[in-house]
Amino acid sequence: MIQIDEILRLIAAHEEKTEETMTELSRRATGKTDTIRNWIRGKKGGKDSSAKLDNVQSVLAAMGYDLTIDGPVDNSDDGIIRILSRIPELDKRGVELAFTVISNHLEVSRSTTPSQPAADDQSSNATHHHGYGPSRRQS
């Protein structure tokens, strides 16, 4: 289990290293200025503070950490954009371009039925090259 204390320690170290305030980090990571502040308030109030997993992942990713939890993959548009946004080398335009490519591919994949192979699939009558598999046509 991830403890809020450990996350807050990482946030404090990040703030000291980068001079990005927790309010700025919170806004950048979650779109809200009070996410991290609410974690601190809950802790100070003696409450059993809990944080939404999405917010924890977003804040950690914004600081360059990766929190991977096995579970269902969110391949919704928002889920894909969230994942792409975590790649530091992708600016907003890069995220948009990558999302367009992925979204188009998923749309084709979802609309393809078993009787209609995708355009890049090899048919069963294709000749195999590169020495892998049979070199003559299958029937």
C-alpha positions in Angstrom: 0.0 0.0 0.0 1.2 3.5 -0.8 1.2 5.8 2.2 0.2 9.4 1.8 3.3 10.3 3.9 5.6 8.9 1.3 3.8 10.7 -1.5 4.0 14.0 0.5 7.7 13.4 1.1 8.3 13.0 -2.7 6.3 16.2 -3.3 8.3 18.1 -0.7 11.6 16.9 -2.4 10.2 17.9 -5.8 9.3 21.3 -4.6 12.7 21.9 -3.1 14.5 20.6 -6.2 12.4 22.4 -8.8 10.9 25.3 -6.9 7.5 24.3 -8.3 5.0 24.8 -5.5 2.6 22.1 -4.5 -0.2 24.3 -5.8 1.4 24.5 -9.2 2.2 20.8 -9.3 -1.3 20.0 -8.3 -2.8 22.2 -11.0 -0.4 20.8 -13.6 -1.0 17.2 -12.6 -4.8 17.2 -11.8 -6.1 20.4 -13.1 -7.1 21.4 -9.6 -5.0 23.6 -7.2 -6.1 22.0 -4.0 -5.6 18.2 -4.6 -2.3 18.0 -2.7 -3.4 20.6 -0.1 -6.4 18.4 0.7 -4.1 15.4 1.3 -2.1 17.5 3.8 -5.3 18.8 5.5 -6.6 15.3 5.8 -3.4 14.1 7.4 -3.2 17.1 9.8 -6.8 16.6 10.8 -6.0 13.0 11.9 -8.4 11.6 9.3 -7.7 8.4 7.5 -6.8 10.3 4.4 -7.4 8.7 1.1 -6.6 9.9 -2.4 -8.1 9.0 -5.7 -5.8 6.6 -7.6 -6.0 8.8 -10.7 -4.8 11.8 -8.8 -2.0 9.9 -7.1 -0.8 8.6 -10.5 -1.1 12.0 -12.1 0.9 13.8 -9.4 3.6 11.1 -9.4 3.8 11.1 -13.2 4.1 14.9 -13.2 7.1 14.5 -10.9 8.6 11.8 -13.2 7.6 8.8 -11.2 5.7 5.8 -12.6 3.0 4.1 -10.6 2.0 1.0 -12.4 -0.9 -1.1 -11.1 -2.0 -4.2 -12.8 -5.6 -4.0 -13.8 -7.9 -3.2 -16.7 -6.4 -0.9 -19.3 -8.4 2.3 -19.9 -8.4 2.6 -23.6 -11.0 5.3 -23.7 -9.9 8.5 -25.4 -9.3 10.2 -22.0 -7.3 7.2 -20.8 -5.1 7.2 -23.8 -4.5 10.9 -23.6 -3.6 10.5 -19.9 -1.0 7.9 -20.7 0.5 9.9 -23.6 0.6 13.0 -21.4 2.9 11.2 -19.0 5.6 10.9 -21.6 7.9 13.9 -20.9 9.2 14.2 -24.4 5.7 14.7 -25.9 4.5 18.3 -25.8 0.8 19.0 -26.4 1.1 18.7 -30.2 3.0 15.4 -29.8 0.3 14.0 -27.6 -2.3 15.1 -30.1 -0.5 13.5 -33.0 0.2 10.2 -31.2 -3.4 10.1 -30.0 -4.7 10.6 -33.6 -2.6 7.7 -34.8 -3.7 5.4 -31.9 -7.3 6.4 -32.1 -7.5 5.8 -35.8 -5.8 2.4 -35.4 -8.2 1.4 -32.6 -11.2 2.6 -34.7 -10.1 0.3 -37.5 -9.4 -2.6 -35.2 -12.8 -2.2 -33.5 -14.7 -2.1 -36.8 -12.9 -5.1 -38.3 -14.9 -8.3 -38.0 -13.3 -11.8 -38.2 -14.6 -12.1 -41.8 -12.9 -8.8 -42.8 -9.2 -8.9 -42.0 -7.6 -5.5 -41.4 -5.7 -4.1 -44.4 -2.3 -4.8 -42.9 -3.1 -8.4 -42.1 -1.7 -11.1 -44.3 -4.2 -13.4 -45.8 -3.9 -17.1 -45.5 -2.8 -17.3 -49.2 0.2 -15.0 -48.7 3.6 -16.2 -49.6 5.9 -16.2 -46.6 9.3 -14.6 -46.9 12.5 -14.3 -44.9 12.7 -18.0 -44.3 9.9 -18.1 -41.7 7.2 -20.7 -42.3 6.4 -22.5 -45.6 7.7 -20.9 -48.8 4.8 -22.1 -51.0 1.2 -20.9 -51.0 -1.2 -22.4 -48.5 -4.5 -23.8 -49.7 
